[in-house]
Amino acid sequence: MSITSALLDTLKITSERGRSYVWVPWSHADELHSYLRRCGYPSTLCLDPASREAQLELWPGVDPARVLDALDELRRNQPSTPTTLAV
């Protein structure tokens, strides 16, 4: 799988009933789930096959602002051309 910096710009975090979710591209959900876990931000991968939507539900105690920082770090380290994330 490859992921670009432009794709990372589309990620968003939402909150609902005290839970935080990172909406991620269906095709890169596994990669981003693994990346955040390696960074120490556990989450549950939630997939909706009917709509091909994916989100990561952040576990209790995981600070959404720190997750955004980790995703910004990933964005800064990505070249402008597609590359593969180390899993």
C-alpha positions in Angstrom: 0.0 0.0 0.0 1.1 3.5 -0.6 0.0 6.7 1.1 0.6 10.3 0.2 0.9 13.5 2.1 -2.2 14.8 0.3 -4.2 11.8 1.5 -3.1 12.4 5.1 -4.5 16.0 4.8 -8.0 14.5 4.4 -8.0 12.7 7.8 -10.3 14.2 10.4 -11.2 13.5 14.1 -14.7 13.6 15.3 -16.2 13.1 18.8 -19.5 11.5 19.6 -20.9 10.6 23.0 -17.5 11.0 24.7 -15.7 8.8 22.1 -13.2 10.1 19.4 -12.9 8.7 15.9 -10.3 9.2 13.2 -12.0 8.9 9.8 -9.5 7.3 7.4 -9.5 6.2 3.8 -10.8 2.6 3.4 -7.7 1.6 1.4 -5.3 2.7 4.1 -7.2 1.9 7.3 -4.9 -1.0 8.2 -1.7 1.0 7.7 -2.9 4.0 9.7 -4.3 1.7 12.5 -0.8 0.0 12.7 1.0 3.3 12.6 -1.0 4.8 15.5 -0.6 1.6 17.5 3.2 1.7 17.0 3.1 5.4 18.2 1.4 4.3 21.4 -2.2 5.4 20.5 -4.4 2.3 20.6 -7.6 2.3 18.7 -10.2 -0.1 17.3 -10.5 -0.4 13.5 -14.2 0.0 12.5 -15.1 -0.9 8.9 -18.4 -0.4 7.1 -18.1 -2.6 4.0 -21.4 -1.3 2.5 -20.2 2.3 2.3 -16.5 1.5 2.2 -15.9 3.9 5.1 -13.4 3.3 7.8 -12.7 4.9 11.1 -10.4 4.3 14.1 -12.1 4.6 17.5 -9.6 5.9 19.9 -9.4 4.0 23.2 -10.3 5.8 26.4 -7.4 7.9 27.6 -6.0 8.5 24.1 -5.7 12.2 23.6 -7.1 13.2 20.1 -4.7 16.2 20.0 -1.7 13.9 20.4 -3.1 11.6 17.6 -3.3 14.6 15.4 0.3 15.4 16.3 1.4 11.9 15.3 -0.5 12.2 12.0 1.1 15.6 11.4 4.5 14.0 12.0 3.7 11.3 9.5 2.6 13.9 7.0 5.8 15.9 7.4 7.9 12.7 6.8 6.1 11.7 3.7 7.6 12.6 0.3 5.2 14.2 -2.2 5.1 10.9 -4.3 3.5 7.7 -3.0 5.5 5.6 -0.7 5.0 2.6 1.5 4.6 2.9 5.2 6.7 0.4 7.2 4.3 -1.8 9.1 
